[in-house]
Amino acid sequence: MFTDTVKNLLNTALEERQDLFLIDFKMSNDNAIKITIDGDKGVTVEDCIFISRAIEHNIDREEHDFSLDVMSAGAASPFKLPRQFAKHVGRTLEVKTENGKVEGKLTSTSDDGITLEWKAREPKPVGKGKVTVQKKENIAFKDVLEAKVIIKF
């Protein structure tokens, strides 16, 4: 099957470049192939070209009519894999969980989850007024409904 051929070529290319990984693969009935990749250090145009050529140059155009788009995950796209978090340590993320949204600086990742830190204004324990406190929350990957980088200008 043509889909299997494309997936095998894609997997071979990703094995060769282990810093890159697949985010999404779609193939329509008219053989329009859309591949979204990400990388541990980001994705360059050359990385997209590498993946594209690994597929295009190994399929006979006389035998199969297809279109191929290889793109990187967008800067504001929600993360789909735990592996995407590591390259964003130090950046501000918005993370949605069942308990609501948390916005904070990603300070670390582990095999199980992430750690966010942020400052919040809270009422003073004694007396009137508010005080700024440092907050920290560990969030397991299984509890993350959506996460994305907050881009600030």
N, C-alpha and C positions, 0 to 999 in steps of 0.2 A: 504494500500500500504506500502511496506517495507520502502521506503524513508520517508514517514510520521512518521512511528514508530521510525526511527533513529532520525529524527528532533525533535520529542517530547521528546525522552530520552535526547538528547543534551540540549534542552531548559530547562528541569527539572534540569539537572546538573548545568547549568549556573545560574538558579534562586537560587540554593543552594549556589553557589560561586559567589556572585555579583561583586567581584573584578576581575573576568575573563569575557572576552567578545569574541564573534565570529568575526573573520576576514574573513574567507572563508570556504565554505562547498561545496564539490564536490562529486558526486557519479556517477560512470560509469555504463554502462549497465551490466557489470559483477559483480556489487556490490562491487567495490573497493571504499571505503569511505576515503576521505582525508579532515581532519578538521584542520584549522589553527586558533589558539586562541592567544589572547594577554591579558595582565593584567595591572591593574592600577599601580602595583608595579613590573611588569615584570612577567615572566612565568618560573616556575621551572619544572624539570622533574616530580616531584610529582604532579604538576598541570595537566600535560599531562596524567599521569597515572590515576588521578582521573576522568578526562573526558572519557578516554578510557574505564575504568572499568564500569562507569555509563551506557555506551552503551553496551559493550560486555556482561556484567553479566546479562543483562535483555533481551537478544535475544537468542532464542533457535537455537543452531548451527545445530541441526537435521533438523530444518525447513528452515533455511536460510544459504546459503554459502556466506561469505563475508570476505573481508580484511579491516582492519581499521588502519589508520595512523593518529595520533593526534600530531601536532607540533606547536611550537611557531612561531610567525612572526619573521623573521630573523632580525638581527641587522641593516643590510643595506637595508632591504626591504622598499619600499615606504609606507608611511602611507596610510591607506584606510579610517580611521574614525577620526573625530575630537577628540574623546576620547583618542586617542593614543598620542596626543601632550603633555598632562599634565605631564606625567612622564619624559619628556625630557626637562623640563625647566632647563636652565643652560647649555645645550649642543648646539653645532654648527649644524645648519641645512642648507640644500640647498633646497630652495623653488622655484618652477617654477610657474610663472603666465603668463598671456597673454602678459605682458610687459617685460618678460625675467626672468632671474634667479637672486635670491638674496641669498647670503650666509651670515649668521649672527648667533649670539647667541640668542636662544629663551629665552626671558626674562619674558614673561607672556602669559597666555591663558585666553580666556573668552568664553562665550556661542557663540559668533559671529565669533571669529578669534584669531589671534596670534599677538605678537609683537616681532620683530627681531631688534637687535642692532648690529652694527659693526663699525669699524673705516675705513675711506677711505682717500686717499691722493687727495687733490684738489688744483687747482691753487690758490695762494693767491689773496684776493680781490684787493689788491694794490701791485704793484711791481712784481718782478720775483720770481720764485720758487714755492714750494708747501707747504701746511700745512696739518696736520692730523686733520680731523674733525670726531666727533662722529655722526653717522647716526642712525636713528630710523624709522621703518616703521611698521604700523599696516596693517595686511593683513587679509581680511575676508575669512572664510573657503570656501565660494562660489567661491572665486577667485583663490584658490589653485588648480593648475593642478596636481602637484606632490610635495611631500615633503619627505625628508629622512635625517637621521642623517649622518653627515660627521664624519667618523671614522678616528682619527689621532693617529699615533703611535709615 
